[in-house]
Amino acid sequence: MANLSELELQNLRHLIGGYDTTHCKMKAYADCAQDEKVRQFFEKGAKSAMENKRVLMDFLG
């Protein structure tokens, strides 16, 4: 991994936190959805947010 500046690390932390928040919200919306297509839409969004978070975490590791 290349040396990252403090600002770059803060930006990554912000992005990771944002994806975590998005995942939680999308999962909650999916749990409340009564329409199957809407539920699937939010579940797909939650999964995508978690995958993006994992990619960023892997970059740091």
LUMLUMDREN-2810 file (N, C-alpha, C; in Angstrom, 1 decimal):
<atoms>
<atom><aa>M</aa><ch>A</ch><at>N</at><xx>0.8</xx><yy>-1.2</yy><zz>0.0</zz></atom>
<atom><aa>M</aa><ch>A</ch><at>CA</at><xx>0.0</xx><yy>0.0</yy><zz>0.0</zz></atom>
<atom><aa>M</aa><ch>A</ch><at>C</at><xx>0.9</xx><yy>1.2</yy><zz>0.0</zz></atom>
<atom><aa>A</aa><ch>A</ch><at>N</at><xx>0.5</xx><yy>2.2</yy><zz>-0.8</zz></atom>
<atom><aa>A</aa><ch>A</ch><at>CA</at><xx>1.2</xx><yy>3.5</yy><zz>-0.8</zz></atom>
<atom><aa>A</aa><ch>A</ch><at>C</at><xx>1.0</xx><yy>4.2</yy><zz>0.5</zz></atom>
<atom><aa>N</aa><ch>A</ch><at>N</at><xx>2.0</xx><yy>5.1</yy><zz>0.8</zz></atom>
<atom><aa>N</aa><ch>A</ch><at>CA</at><xx>1.8</xx><yy>5.9</yy><zz>2.0</zz></atom>
<atom><aa>N</aa><ch>A</ch><at>C</at><xx>0.7</xx><yy>6.9</yy><zz>1.7</zz></atom>
<atom><aa>L</aa><ch>A</ch><at>N</at><xx>-0.3</xx><yy>7.0</yy><zz>2.6</zz></atom>
<atom><aa>L</aa><ch>A</ch><at>CA</at><xx>-1.4</xx><yy>7.9</yy><zz>2.5</zz></atom>
<atom><aa>L</aa><ch>A</ch><at>C</at><xx>-1.2</xx><yy>9.0</yy><zz>3.4</zz></atom>
<atom><aa>S</aa><ch>A</ch><at>N</at><xx>-1.7</xx><yy>10.2</yy><zz>3.0</zz></atom>
<atom><aa>S</aa><ch>A</ch><at>CA</at><xx>-1.7</xx><yy>11.4</yy><zz>3.9</zz></atom>
<atom><aa>S</aa><ch>A</ch><at>C</at><xx>-2.8</xx><yy>11.3</yy><zz>4.9</zz></atom>
<atom><aa>E</aa><ch>A</ch><at>N</at><xx>-2.7</xx><yy>12.1</yy><zz>5.9</zz></atom>
<atom><aa>E</aa><ch>A</ch><at>CA</at><xx>-3.8</xx><yy>12.1</yy><zz>6.9</zz></atom>
<atom><aa>E</aa><ch>A</ch><at>C</at><xx>-5.1</xx><yy>12.5</yy><zz>6.3</zz></atom>
<atom><aa>L</aa><ch>A</ch><at>N</at><xx>-5.1</xx><yy>13.4</yy><zz>5.3</zz></atom>
<atom><aa>L</aa><ch>A</ch><at>CA</at><xx>-6.3</xx><yy>13.8</yy><zz>4.6</zz></atom>
<atom><aa>L</aa><ch>A</ch><at>C</at><xx>-6.9</xx><yy>12.6</yy><zz>3.8</zz></atom>
<atom><aa>E</aa><ch>A</ch><at>N</at><xx>-6.1</xx><yy>11.9</yy><zz>3.2</zz></atom>
<atom><aa>E</aa><ch>A</ch><at>CA</at><xx>-6.6</xx><yy>10.7</yy><zz>2.4</zz></atom>
<atom><aa>E</aa><ch>A</ch><at>C</at><xx>-7.1</xx><yy>9.6</yy><zz>3.4</zz></atom>
<atom><aa>L</aa><ch>A</ch><at>N</at><xx>-6.5</xx><yy>9.4</yy><zz>4.5</zz></atom>
<atom><aa>L</aa><ch>A</ch><at>CA</at><xx>-7.1</xx><yy>8.5</yy><zz>5.5</zz></atom>
<atom><aa>L</aa><ch>A</ch><at>C</at><xx>-8.4</xx><yy>9.0</yy><zz>6.0</zz></atom>
<atom><aa>Q</aa><ch>A</ch><at>N</at><xx>-8.5</xx><yy>10.3</yy><zz>6.3</zz></atom>
<atom><aa>Q</aa><ch>A</ch><at>CA</at><xx>-9.8</xx><yy>10.8</yy><zz>6.8</zz></atom>
<atom><aa>Q</aa><ch>A</ch><at>C</at><xx>-10.9</xx><yy>10.6</yy><zz>5.7</zz></atom>
<atom><aa>N</aa><ch>A</ch><at>N</at><xx>-10.5</xx><yy>10.9</yy><zz>4.4</zz></atom>
<atom><aa>N</aa><ch>A</ch><at>CA</at><xx>-11.5</xx><yy>10.7</yy><zz>3.4</zz></atom>
<atom><aa>N</aa><ch>A</ch><at>C</at><xx>-11.9</xx><yy>9.2</yy><zz>3.3</zz></atom>
<atom><aa>L</aa><ch>A</ch><at>N</at><xx>-11.0</xx><yy>8.3</yy><zz>3.4</zz></atom>
<atom><aa>L</aa><ch>A</ch><at>CA</at><xx>-11.4</xx><yy>6.9</yy><zz>3.4</zz></atom>
<atom><aa>L</aa><ch>A</ch><at>C</at><xx>-12.3</xx><yy>6.5</yy><zz>4.5</zz></atom>
<atom><aa>R</aa><ch>A</ch><at>N</at><xx>-12.0</xx><yy>7.1</yy><zz>5.7</zz></atom>
<atom><aa>R</aa><ch>A</ch><at>CA</at><xx>-12.8</xx><yy>6.8</yy><zz>6.9</zz></atom>
<atom><aa>R</aa><ch>A</ch><at>C</at><xx>-14.2</xx><yy>7.3</yy><zz>6.7</zz></atom>
<atom><aa>H</aa><ch>A</ch><at>N</at><xx>-14.3</xx><yy>8.5</yy><zz>6.1</zz></atom>
<atom><aa>H</aa><ch>A</ch><at>CA</at><xx>-15.6</xx><yy>9.1</yy><zz>5.8</zz></atom>
<atom><aa>H</aa><ch>A</ch><at>C</at><xx>-16.4</xx><yy>8.2</yy><zz>4.8</zz></atom>
<atom><aa>L</aa><ch>A</ch><at>N</at><xx>-15.7</xx><yy>7.8</yy><zz>3.7</zz></atom>
<atom><aa>L</aa><ch>A</ch><at>CA</at><xx>-16.4</xx><yy>6.9</yy><zz>2.7</zz></atom>
<atom><aa>L</aa><ch>A</ch><at>C</at><xx>-16.8</xx><yy>5.6</yy><zz>3.4</zz></atom>
<atom><aa>I</aa><ch>A</ch><at>N</at><xx>-16.0</xx><yy>5.0</yy><zz>4.2</zz></atom>
<atom><aa>I</aa><ch>A</ch><at>CA</at><xx>-16.3</xx><yy>3.7</yy><zz>4.8</zz></atom>
<atom><aa>I</aa><ch>A</ch><at>C</at><xx>-17.5</xx><yy>3.9</yy><zz>5.7</zz></atom>
<atom><aa>G</aa><ch>A</ch><at>N</at><xx>-17.5</xx><yy>5.0</yy><zz>6.5</zz></atom>
<atom><aa>G</aa><ch>A</ch><at>CA</at><xx>-18.6</xx><yy>5.2</yy><zz>7.4</zz></atom>
<atom><aa>G</aa><ch>A</ch><at>C</at><xx>-19.9</xx><yy>5.5</yy><zz>6.6</zz></atom>
<atom><aa>G</aa><ch>A</ch><at>N</at><xx>-19.8</xx><yy>6.2</yy><zz>5.5</zz></atom>
<atom><aa>G</aa><ch>A</ch><at>CA</at><xx>-21.0</xx><yy>6.4</yy><zz>4.6</zz></atom>
<atom><aa>G</aa><ch>A</ch><at>C</at><xx>-21.6</xx><yy>5.2</yy><zz>4.1</zz></atom>
<atom><aa>Y</aa><ch>A</ch><at>N</at><xx>-20.7</xx><yy>4.3</yy><zz>3.6</zz></atom>
<atom><aa>Y</aa><ch>A</ch><at>CA</at><xx>-21.2</xx><yy>3.0</yy><zz>3.1</zz></atom>
<atom><aa>Y</aa><ch>A</ch><at>C</at><xx>-21.8</xx><yy>2.2</yy><zz>4.2</zz></atom>
<atom><aa>D</aa><ch>A</ch><at>N</at><xx>-21.3</xx><yy>2.2</yy><zz>5.4</zz></atom>
<atom><aa>D</aa><ch>A</ch><at>CA</at><xx>-21.9</xx><yy>1.5</yy><zz>6.5</zz></atom>
<atom><aa>D</aa><ch>A</ch><at>C</at><xx>-23.3</xx><yy>2.1</yy><zz>6.9</zz></atom>
<atom><aa>T</aa><ch>A</ch><at>N</at><xx>-23.4</xx><yy>3.4</yy><zz>6.9</zz></atom>
<atom><aa>T</aa><ch>A</ch><at>CA</at><xx>-24.7</xx><yy>4.0</yy><zz>7.1</zz></atom>
<atom><aa>T</aa><ch>A</ch><at>C</at><xx>-25.7</xx><yy>3.7</yy><zz>6.0</zz></atom>
<atom><aa>T</aa><ch>A</ch><at>N</at><xx>-25.2</xx><yy>3.7</yy><zz>4.8</zz></atom>
<atom><aa>T</aa><ch>A</ch><at>CA</at><xx>-26.1</xx><yy>3.4</yy><zz>3.7</zz></atom>
<atom><aa>T</aa><ch>A</ch><at>C</at><xx>-26.6</xx><yy>2.0</yy><zz>3.8</zz></atom>
<atom><aa>H</aa><ch>A</ch><at>N</at><xx>-25.7</xx><yy>1.0</yy><zz>4.1</zz></atom>
<atom><aa>H</aa><ch>A</ch><at>CA</at><xx>-26.1</xx><yy>-0.4</yy><zz>4.3</zz></atom>
<atom><aa>H</aa><ch>A</ch><at>C</at><xx>-27.2</xx><yy>-0.5</yy><zz>5.3</zz></atom>
<atom><aa>C</aa><ch>A</ch><at>N</at><xx>-27.0</xx><yy>0.1</yy><zz>6.5</zz></atom>
<atom><aa>C</aa><ch>A</ch><at>CA</at><xx>-28.0</xx><yy>0.0</yy><zz>7.6</zz></atom>
<atom><aa>C</aa><ch>A</ch><at>C</at><xx>-29.3</xx><yy>0.6</yy><zz>7.1</zz></atom>
<atom><aa>K</aa><ch>A</ch><at>N</at><xx>-29.3</xx><yy>1.7</yy><zz>6.5</zz></atom>
<atom><aa>K</aa><ch>A</ch><at>CA</at><xx>-30.6</xx><yy>2.3</yy><zz>6.1</zz></atom>
<atom><aa>K</aa><ch>A</ch><at>C</at><xx>-31.3</xx><yy>1.5</yy><zz>5.0</zz></atom>
<atom><aa>M</aa><ch>A</ch><at>N</at><xx>-30.5</xx><yy>1.1</yy><zz>4.0</zz></atom>
<atom><aa>M</aa><ch>A</ch><at>CA</at><xx>-31.1</xx><yy>0.2</yy><zz>3.0</zz></atom>
<atom><aa>M</aa><ch>A</ch><at>C</at><xx>-31.7</xx><yy>-1.1</yy><zz>3.5</zz></atom>
<atom><aa>K</aa><ch>A</ch><at>N</at><xx>-31.0</xx><yy>-1.7</yy><zz>4.4</zz></atom>
<atom><aa>K</aa><ch>A</ch><at>CA</at><xx>-31.5</xx><yy>-2.9</yy><zz>5.1</zz></atom>
<atom><aa>K</aa><ch>A</ch><at>C</at><xx>-32.8</xx><yy>-2.6</yy><zz>5.8</zz></atom>
<atom><aa>A</aa><ch>A</ch><at>N</at><xx>-32.8</xx><yy>-1.5</yy><zz>6.6</zz></atom>
<atom><aa>A</aa><ch>A</ch><at>CA</at><xx>-34.0</xx><yy>-1.1</yy><zz>7.3</zz></atom>
<atom><aa>A</aa><ch>A</ch><at>C</at><xx>-35.2</xx><yy>-0.9</yy><zz>6.3</zz></atom>
<atom><aa>Y</aa><ch>A</ch><at>N</at><xx>-34.9</xx><yy>-0.2</yy><zz>5.2</zz></atom>
<atom><aa>Y</aa><ch>A</ch><at>CA</at><xx>-36.0</xx><yy>0.1</yy><zz>4.2</zz></atom>
<atom><aa>Y</aa><ch>A</ch><at>C</at><xx>-36.5</xx><yy>-1.2</yy><zz>3.6</zz></atom>
<atom><aa>A</aa><ch>A</ch><at>N</at><xx>-35.6</xx><yy>-2.1</yy><zz>3.4</zz></atom>
<atom><aa>A</aa><ch>A</ch><at>CA</at><xx>-35.9</xx><yy>-3.4</yy><zz>2.8</zz></atom>
<atom><aa>A</aa><ch>A</ch><at>C</at><xx>-36.8</xx><yy>-4.2</yy><zz>3.8</zz></atom>
<atom><aa>D</aa><ch>A</ch><at>N</at><xx>-36.5</xx><yy>-4.2</yy><zz>5.0</zz></atom>
<atom><aa>D</aa><ch>A</ch><at>CA</at><xx>-37.2</xx><yy>-4.9</yy><zz>6.1</zz></atom>
<atom><aa>D</aa><ch>A</ch><at>C</at><xx>-38.7</xx><yy>-4.3</yy><zz>6.2</zz></atom>
<atom><aa>C</aa><ch>A</ch><at>N</at><xx>-38.8</xx><yy>-3.0</yy><zz>5.9</zz></atom>
<atom><aa>C</aa><ch>A</ch><at>CA</at><xx>-40.2</xx><yy>-2.4</yy><zz>6.0</zz></atom>
<atom><aa>C</aa><ch>A</ch><at>C</at><xx>-41.0</xx><yy>-2.5</yy><zz>4.7</zz></atom>
<atom><aa>A</aa><ch>A</ch><at>N</at><xx>-40.3</xx><yy>-2.8</yy><zz>3.6</zz></atom>
<atom><aa>A</aa><ch>A</ch><at>CA</at><xx>-41.0</xx><yy>-2.8</yy><zz>2.3</zz></atom>
<atom><aa>A</aa><ch>A</ch><at>C</at><xx>-42.0</xx><yy>-3.9</yy><zz>2.2</zz></atom>
<atom><aa>Q</aa><ch>A</ch><at>N</at><xx>-43.2</xx><yy>-3.6</yy><zz>1.7</zz></atom>
<atom><aa>Q</aa><ch>A</ch><at>CA</at><xx>-44.2</xx><yy>-4.6</yy><zz>1.5</zz></atom>
<atom><aa>Q</aa><ch>A</ch><at>C</at><xx>-44.2</xx><yy>-5.2</yy><zz>0.1</zz></atom>
<atom><aa>D</aa><ch>A</ch><at>N</at><xx>-43.8</xx><yy>-4.3</yy><zz>-0.9</zz></atom>
<atom><aa>D</aa><ch>A</ch><at>CA</at><xx>-43.7</xx><yy>-4.7</yy><zz>-2.3</zz></atom>
<atom><aa>D</aa><ch>A</ch><at>C</at><xx>-42.4</xx><yy>-5.5</yy><zz>-2.5</zz></atom>
<atom><aa>E</aa><ch>A</ch><at>N</at><xx>-42.5</xx><yy>-6.7</yy><zz>-3.1</zz></atom>
<atom><aa>E</aa><ch>A</ch><at>CA</at><xx>-41.3</xx><yy>-7.5</yy><zz>-3.3</zz></atom>
<atom><aa>E</aa><ch>A</ch><at>C</at><xx>-40.2</xx><yy>-6.8</yy><zz>-4.1</zz></atom>
<atom><aa>K</aa><ch>A</ch><at>N</at><xx>-40.6</xx><yy>-6.1</yy><zz>-5.2</zz></atom>
<atom><aa>K</aa><ch>A</ch><at>CA</at><xx>-39.6</xx><yy>-5.4</yy><zz>-6.0</zz></atom>
<atom><aa>K</aa><ch>A</ch><at>C</at><xx>-38.9</xx><yy>-4.3</yy><zz>-5.3</zz></atom>
<atom><aa>V</aa><ch>A</ch><at>N</at><xx>-39.7</xx><yy>-3.6</yy><zz>-4.5</zz></atom>
<atom><aa>V</aa><ch>A</ch><at>CA</at><xx>-39.1</xx><yy>-2.5</yy><zz>-3.6</zz></atom>
<atom><aa>V</aa><ch>A</ch><at>C</at><xx>-38.1</xx><yy>-3.2</yy><zz>-2.6</zz></atom>
<atom><aa>R</aa><ch>A</ch><at>N</at><xx>-38.5</xx><yy>-4.2</yy><zz>-2.0</zz></atom>
<atom><aa>R</aa><ch>A</ch><at>CA</at><xx>-37.6</xx><yy>-4.9</yy><zz>-1.0</zz></atom>
<atom><aa>R</aa><ch>A</ch><at>C</at><xx>-36.3</xx><yy>-5.4</yy><zz>-1.7</zz></atom>
<atom><aa>Q</aa><ch>A</ch><at>N</at><xx>-36.5</xx><yy>-6.0</yy><zz>-2.9</zz></atom>
<atom><aa>Q</aa><ch>A</ch><at>CA</at><xx>-35.3</xx><yy>-6.4</yy><zz>-3.6</zz></atom>
<atom><aa>Q</aa><ch>A</ch><at>C</at><xx>-34.4</xx><yy>-5.3</yy><zz>-4.0</zz></atom>
<atom><aa>F</aa><ch>A</ch><at>N</at><xx>-35.0</xx><yy>-4.2</yy><zz>-4.4</zz></atom>
<atom><aa>F</aa><ch>A</ch><at>CA</at><xx>-34.2</xx><yy>-3.0</yy><zz>-4.7</zz></atom>
<atom><aa>F</aa><ch>A</ch><at>C</at><xx>-33.3</xx><yy>-2.5</yy><zz>-3.5</zz></atom>
<atom><aa>F</aa><ch>A</ch><at>N</at><xx>-33.9</xx><yy>-2.4</yy><zz>-2.4</zz></atom>
<atom><aa>F</aa><ch>A</ch><at>CA</at><xx>-33.2</xx><yy>-2.0</yy><zz>-1.2</zz></atom>
<atom><aa>F</aa><ch>A</ch><at>C</at><xx>-32.2</xx><yy>-3.0</yy><zz>-0.7</zz></atom>
<atom><aa>E</aa><ch>A</ch><at>N</at><xx>-32.5</xx><yy>-4.3</yy><zz>-0.8</zz></atom>
<atom><aa>E</aa><ch>A</ch><at>CA</at><xx>-31.6</xx><yy>-5.3</yy><zz>-0.5</zz></atom>
<atom><aa>E</aa><ch>A</ch><at>C</at><xx>-30.3</xx><yy>-5.3</yy><zz>-1.4</zz></atom>
<atom><aa>K</aa><ch>A</ch><at>N</at><xx>-30.6</xx><yy>-5.1</yy><zz>-2.7</zz></atom>
<atom><aa>K</aa><ch>A</ch><at>CA</at><xx>-29.5</xx><yy>-4.9</yy><zz>-3.6</zz></atom>
<atom><aa>K</aa><ch>A</ch><at>C</at><xx>-28.6</xx><yy>-3.7</yy><zz>-3.3</zz></atom>
<atom><aa>G</aa><ch>A</ch><at>N</at><xx>-29.2</xx><yy>-2.6</yy><zz>-2.9</zz></atom>
<atom><aa>G</aa><ch>A</ch><at>CA</at><xx>-28.5</xx><yy>-1.4</yy><zz>-2.5</zz></atom>
<atom><aa>G</aa><ch>A</ch><at>C</at><xx>-27.7</xx><yy>-1.7</yy><zz>-1.2</zz></atom>
<atom><aa>A</aa><ch>A</ch><at>N</at><xx>-28.2</xx><yy>-2.4</yy><zz>-0.3</zz></atom>
<atom><aa>A</aa><ch>A</ch><at>CA</at><xx>-27.5</xx><yy>-2.7</yy><zz>1.0</zz></atom>
<atom><aa>A</aa><ch>A</ch><at>C</at><xx>-26.3</xx><yy>-3.6</yy><zz>0.7</zz></atom>
<atom><aa>K</aa><ch>A</ch><at>N</at><xx>-26.5</xx><yy>-4.6</yy><zz>-0.2</zz></atom>
<atom><aa>K</aa><ch>A</ch><at>CA</at><xx>-25.4</xx><yy>-5.5</yy><zz>-0.5</zz></atom>
<atom><aa>K</aa><ch>A</ch><at>C</at><xx>-24.3</xx><yy>-4.7</yy><zz>-1.2</zz></atom>
<atom><aa>S</aa><ch>A</ch><at>N</at><xx>-24.7</xx><yy>-3.9</yy><zz>-2.1</zz></atom>
<atom><aa>S</aa><ch>A</ch><at>CA</at><xx>-23.7</xx><yy>-3.1</yy><zz>-2.8</zz></atom>
<atom><aa>S</aa><ch>A</ch><at>C</at><xx>-22.9</xx><yy>-2.2</yy><zz>-1.9</zz></atom>
<atom><aa>A</aa><ch>A</ch><at>N</at><xx>-23.6</xx><yy>-1.5</yy><zz>-1.0</zz></atom>
<atom><aa>A</aa><ch>A</ch><at>CA</at><xx>-22.9</xx><yy>-0.7</yy><zz>0.0</zz></atom>
<atom><aa>A</aa><ch>A</ch><at>C</at><xx>-21.9</xx><yy>-1.5</yy><zz>0.8</zz></atom>
<atom><aa>M</aa><ch>A</ch><at>N</at><xx>-22.3</xx><yy>-2.7</yy><zz>1.3</zz></atom>
<atom><aa>M</aa><ch>A</ch><at>CA</at><xx>-21.4</xx><yy>-3.5</yy><zz>2.1</zz></atom>
<atom><aa>M</aa><ch>A</ch><at>C</at><xx>-20.2</xx><yy>-4.0</yy><zz>1.2</zz></atom>
<atom><aa>E</aa><ch>A</ch><at>N</at><xx>-20.4</xx><yy>-4.3</yy><zz>0.0</zz></atom>
<atom><aa>E</aa><ch>A</ch><at>CA</at><xx>-19.3</xx><yy>-4.7</yy><zz>-0.9</zz></atom>
<atom><aa>E</aa><ch>A</ch><at>C</at><xx>-18.3</xx><yy>-3.5</yy><zz>-1.1</zz></atom>
<atom><aa>N</aa><ch>A</ch><at>N</at><xx>-18.8</xx><yy>-2.3</yy><zz>-1.3</zz></atom>
<atom><aa>N</aa><ch>A</ch><at>CA</at><xx>-18.0</xx><yy>-1.2</yy><zz>-1.4</zz></atom>
<atom><aa>N</aa><ch>A</ch><at>C</at><xx>-17.2</xx><yy>-0.9</yy><zz>-0.2</zz></atom>
<atom><aa>K</aa><ch>A</ch><at>N</at><xx>-17.8</xx><yy>-1.1</yy><zz>1.0</zz></atom>
<atom><aa>K</aa><ch>A</ch><at>CA</at><xx>-17.1</xx><yy>-0.9</yy><zz>2.2</zz></atom>
<atom><aa>K</aa><ch>A</ch><at>C</at><xx>-16.0</xx><yy>-1.9</yy><zz>2.4</zz></atom>
<atom><aa>R</aa><ch>A</ch><at>N</at><xx>-16.3</xx><yy>-3.2</yy><zz>2.0</zz></atom>
<atom><aa>R</aa><ch>A</ch><at>CA</at><xx>-15.3</xx><yy>-4.2</yy><zz>2.1</zz></atom>
<atom><aa>R</aa><ch>A</ch><at>C</at><xx>-14.1</xx><yy>-3.9</yy><zz>1.2</zz></atom>
<atom><aa>V</aa><ch>A</ch><at>N</at><xx>-14.3</xx><yy>-3.4</yy><zz>0.0</zz></atom>
<atom><aa>V</aa><ch>A</ch><at>CA</at><xx>-13.2</xx><yy>-3.1</yy><zz>-0.9</zz></atom>
<atom><aa>V</aa><ch>A</ch><at>C</at><xx>-12.3</xx><yy>-2.0</yy><zz>-0.3</zz></atom>
<atom><aa>L</aa><ch>A</ch><at>N</at><xx>-13.0</xx><yy>-1.0</yy><zz>0.3</zz></atom>
<atom><aa>L</aa><ch>A</ch><at>CA</at><xx>-12.2</xx><yy>0.1</yy><zz>0.9</zz></atom>
<atom><aa>L</aa><ch>A</ch><at>C</at><xx>-11.4</xx><yy>-0.5</yy><zz>2.1</zz></atom>
<atom><aa>M</aa><ch>A</ch><at>N</at><xx>-12.0</xx><yy>-1.3</yy><zz>2.9</zz></atom>
<atom><aa>M</aa><ch>A</ch><at>CA</at><xx>-11.3</xx><yy>-1.9</yy><zz>4.0</zz></atom>
<atom><aa>M</aa><ch>A</ch><at>C</at><xx>-10.2</xx><yy>-2.8</yy><zz>3.6</zz></atom>
<atom><aa>D</aa><ch>A</ch><at>N</at><xx>-10.4</xx><yy>-3.5</yy><zz>2.5</zz></atom>
<atom><aa>D</aa><ch>A</ch><at>CA</at><xx>-9.3</xx><yy>-4.4</yy><zz>2.0</zz></atom>
<atom><aa>D</aa><ch>A</ch><at>C</at><xx>-8.1</xx><yy>-3.5</yy><zz>1.5</zz></atom>
<atom><aa>F</aa><ch>A</ch><at>N</at><xx>-8.4</xx><yy>-2.4</yy><zz>0.9</zz></atom>
<atom><aa>F</aa><ch>A</ch><at>CA</at><xx>-7.4</xx><yy>-1.5</yy><zz>0.5</zz></atom>
<atom><aa>F</aa><ch>A</ch><at>C</at><xx>-6.5</xx><yy>-1.0</yy><zz>1.7</zz></atom>
<atom><aa>L</aa><ch>A</ch><at>N</at><xx>-7.1</xx><yy>-0.8</yy><zz>2.8</zz></atom>
<atom><aa>L</aa><ch>A</ch><at>CA</at><xx>-6.3</xx><yy>-0.4</yy><zz>4.0</zz></atom>
<atom><aa>L</aa><ch>A</ch><at>C</at><xx>-5.6</xx><yy>-1.5</yy><zz>4.6</zz></atom>
<atom><aa>G</aa><ch>A</ch><at>N</at><xx>-6.0</xx><yy>-2.7</yy><zz>4.4</zz></atom>
<atom><aa>G</aa><ch>A</ch><at>CA</at><xx>-5.4</xx><yy>-3.9</yy><zz>5.1</zz></atom>
<atom><aa>G</aa><ch>A</ch><at>C</at><xx>-4.3</xx><yy>-4.4</yy><zz>4.3</zz></atom>
</atoms>
